Amino acid sequence: TRYPPPPSVLQPIVTALGTLAPAAGAGAKAVSMGDVAWLSREGWIVRSEYKLGVFAELAGDMHEAALRYREAYDLLCCSPTCLLGSTLMLPPRTKRWAEAKVLADTLCMRICKLMLYADDGEGAAAYFRRHLARFTDLSTGWGIGAMTFEYWSWLGKQYRMFGELVEHATRQVAGAPLPAFQLPAHAPPLPS
């Protein structure tokens, strides 16, 4: 619950990294605290919310999973202090920035998937359009607007992923009652 972790937790990790770095190659150097790109407080919270969403999804609690994914998405993309909206917190075209973009796309698809599981196709489409609109605004600020190939490549991938998600969610499974996209219960049988 403490973000970021205290130095007493981080220092053993840096020490271990420092001992492993020379073995990686002759020109490798030891790692110091300044060399490692630590997550910001908001980054740790996004990470935590995402993990809680995955755990809830694996436990079969789709409502809680959707709630956690939305919290992570909002902090990453939509809140007043969002990570992707601030070039000071997350400079464009860095490794963390690219990871955050992929995470935002992943969160959007997971949220849409859970909406489709809940038989809310209109809500999933609306959420997807909201994601596209938000990232179109952000892309313009990053210098990757509608005049660049990078933007159109990203947009095409988004439509393809959403189309495949809808296709999988609505396909008919032989012998299954409609709708065919309900998740099976993943609970072990109870002992007799």
N, C-alpha and C positions, 0 to 999 in steps of 0.2 A: 504493500500500500504506500510505500515511500518512493517517490519518483524525483529525480533519478536515484539509483541505488547509492548508498554512502560510499566514500572512498575505501572503507574497510572491506567492501565487497569487490570493488573494481580493482584495487591494487594487486590482489593475487592473480587476477586474470591478466593484467599487464605484465606481471612478472613471468607468468607461464608463457605468454606470447613472446617475451624477450628471450627466453631460453630456446624456443622453437625456431625463431627467425634465422639464426646463423646456420642451422642445419638445412634450410631451404636452398641455399646456394652460396657460392663463394663470395658474391658481392652483397649478400644480405646484411642488413644492419639490425641492431637491437631496437625493440619497440619501446617508446616512452609514452607517458600519459598524453602528451601533446600530439603524438602521431595518430592516435586512435580517434575516429570520428564517433563520439558518443551521441546517443539520441538526446534530444531536448526533453524537457518535462512533458510537453505535449506529445512528443513522439513516443515516450514510454506509455502514456495513457492510451494512445491509439493502439499501440502494440497489445496492451492489456485487454482493451475492449475487443479487439479482433480475436485474441486467444479465447476469451470468455465466450464469444459468439461461436467459435468452432467447437468448443467443449459442449455448449448447449445444443448445437446442431447434432453432434455425435450422440448426445443423450436423448435426442428425439424431441427436445423442447423447442419447437420452431418459433414460437412467439418470442421467447427469450433470446434466441439466436438473432432474429430479425431486429429486435430492440438493440442488442449489443452491436451488430453490424451498422445500424443507423447511427448510433453514438460515435463509432469510430469514423464513419464516413463524414458526419457533420463536423467533427473536430478536424479532420484532414482537409475538407474542402469548403465547408459552408459557414462555419462559425466566424464571429468577428476576429478571432485570433487564429484562424485556420492556418495550417502549415503551408499549404500550397499557395495561398493568397499573398503571403509575405515573402518577398525576395530576400529579405534580411534573414528570416528564419530558415529558408530553404532556397538557396540561390539556384536559378535555372541552369539546366544542363550539367548538373553534378550527379554523382552516383546516387545520393540520397533522394534527390529530386526525381530521378528516373524510377527509383524504387517506390516512391510515394505515388507517382502517376499510375504505375502498375497496380499498386495496392488499392487505389481509388477505383480503378476499373474493375478489379476483382470484387471489391465490396459491393459495387453497383450490381454486378451480375449475381452475386449471392443474394442480395436483397430482392432482386427481381425474381430469382428462382424460388425463394421462399414465398413471395407473393403469388406466384403461379401455383405452388403447392397448396396455398390457401384459397385457390380458385378466384383470385383477384387479378385477372388478366389486364383489366383497364388500369388498375393501380400500378402494375408492373410496367406497363407502357408509359404511364405518366412519369414514373420514377426514372425510367430510362431517358425520356425526353428532358427531364430536369437535369440529369447528369450531363447529357450532351450540351445543353445550354450553359451550364456552369463551366464546363471545360472549354467551351468556345470562348467565353469571356476570359478565362484564365489564360488560354493560349494566345489571345491577342496581347495580353500584358507581357507574355514571355517572348513575344516576337515570332510566334509560330501561328500566325493568323490564317485566314482563309486563302491567302495568296501563296501559301507554301505547300509543297508536296507532303511534308511531315504531318500537317494537319489533316489533309485529305486521306492519307494513309491510315492515320489513327481513327478517323471517322468511319472509314470503310470497315476496319477491323471491329469497331464497336457494333455496327449494324450486322455484321456477319455473326458475331458472338451472340447477340440478342436473337437473331433469326434462328440460329441453331438451338438456343435455349427454348424458344417457343416451339420449335419443331419437336424437340425431345419431350417437352411437357405435354404436347397435345397428340402425340402418336398413339395409335391404338395398340394395345398389347393383347395378344391372343388369349382369350378366356378371362380377361380382366373386366370388371364392371367399369362403366364410365363414371367419372373421369379416370383415365388410365394413368394419371401422373401422381397418384397418392403414394406417399412414402410407406413402405412396410414398417411394421413395428420391429425395432431392433432390440428387443428385450429377451434375455435368455429364459428358457422355460423354468417355471418354478418347481422346486423339488416336491415330490409327492409325499 
